[in-house]
Amino acid sequence: MVAIRNLWRLLMRSKNCDHVAVRKSFYSAWIKCTGTMAETQQTDGGNSIDVERLFTRSDIQSLLKSLTGLNLREKLFKSRQITKPLRAHYALMTDEAYEKTVKSMEEIGTNFLQFVPVLEPRCSTPIILANDPEIRGFDNSKYVFTDLSFGLGIQVRSVVVRETDGTLRSATPEERDRMTRVYKGHPYRPIYEPPLFKDPYLQMALDRNDHEYVLDWACHYYLPNDPVFIKQYAEENMDYKIILRDLIKISENKQEEINTGKDDASKEIKSEREHTSTINKESFASPEGPLGEMAETYDVRVVRGSFEAVEQMQKLNEKSNKGKKRKDKKNDKK
């Protein structure tokens, strides 16, 4: 009779555990609140951001669908790595049958490409149901009791744990999921967490750009309200925020360097223009010319064949080029 009462009390508390956790928490697990935001939520006495209701809004869903798109060939109906090889199926169809099959494939694609629901994590703090010190040290291992009644869901099914010190408590989300995988598991879903989600295998998979493979495994193994899944997502999201902040700072510093570099370059160009001077017969033999101080020590003379010859050669080349262009135009007219 006492055991039945304890199980009934556990069942009622397990139903309300998630709601109590949401009411007590002043911020969502998906959103990092600042100090001012947390203070305002504490004064209001509740969580002002309901992420679950916000995610299920029609405008949010339409916005997410427009961002991701419905590219069935590249997302869903593409070549994948599977365990069993499948044969290709070919069929001769009329236009009406082809249109019907395309519509059915689009419906299947929209069903498979629907977004994973954003839920708050389940209550991870166990509830102590009874404390029996007289059976302390009855065994070296813990005992897990699972309700195997027909027709109960995973979240409603009661699971309790008897500790070695005689404490009877409710199961943690990890223990509950492990027991449900044992008794009513999904085919090809392992009981324990795959090594893919542990270091260094997760980082190795991400370095190989196997993001889709990791996401498929995460959706197949974890539940949407699993605390481990939400915690991992929040940590990666914060890492991305830190990286973006660093990139923004680097870009701002580079922009400042470019702006200051342009000013310095313009100043250098102006100073060069001020110092540069045209070379003629007079400046060629002066210290400002290419000879420098040697022009003062030596008697420099500009002789025909050095400076004037170069000018004449340039003029002759220009005349010859003009003559060639005129001949080419006459040939084109002919």
Secondary structure as GFF3:
##gff-version 3
##sequence-region A 1 334
A	DSSP	alpha_helix	2	24	.	.	.	ID=ss1
A	DSSP	alpha_helix	35	44	.	.	.	ID=ss2
A	DSSP	alpha_helix	51	55	.	.	.	ID=ss3
A	DSSP	alpha_helix	58	68	.	.	.	ID=ss4
A	DSSP	alpha_helix	72	75	.	.	.	ID=ss5
A	DSSP	alpha_helix	95	112	.	.	.	ID=ss6
A	DSSP	beta_strand	128	131	.	.	.	ID=ss7
A	DSSP	three_ten_helix	133	135	.	.	.	ID=ss8
A	DSSP	beta_strand	143	146	.	.	.	ID=ss9
A	DSSP	beta_strand	159	162	.	.	.	ID=ss10
A	DSSP	beta_strand	167	170	.	.	.	ID=ss11
A	DSSP	alpha_helix	173	183	.	.	.	ID=ss12
A	DSSP	three_ten_helix	195	197	.	.	.	ID=ss13
A	DSSP	alpha_helix	201	207	.	.	.	ID=ss14
A	DSSP	alpha_helix	211	221	.	.	.	ID=ss15
A	DSSP	alpha_helix	227	275	.	.	.	ID=ss16
A	DSSP	alpha_helix	281	284	.	.	.	ID=ss17
A	DSSP	alpha_helix	294	297	.	.	.	ID=ss18
A	DSSP	alpha_helix	308	333	.	.	.	ID=ss19
###
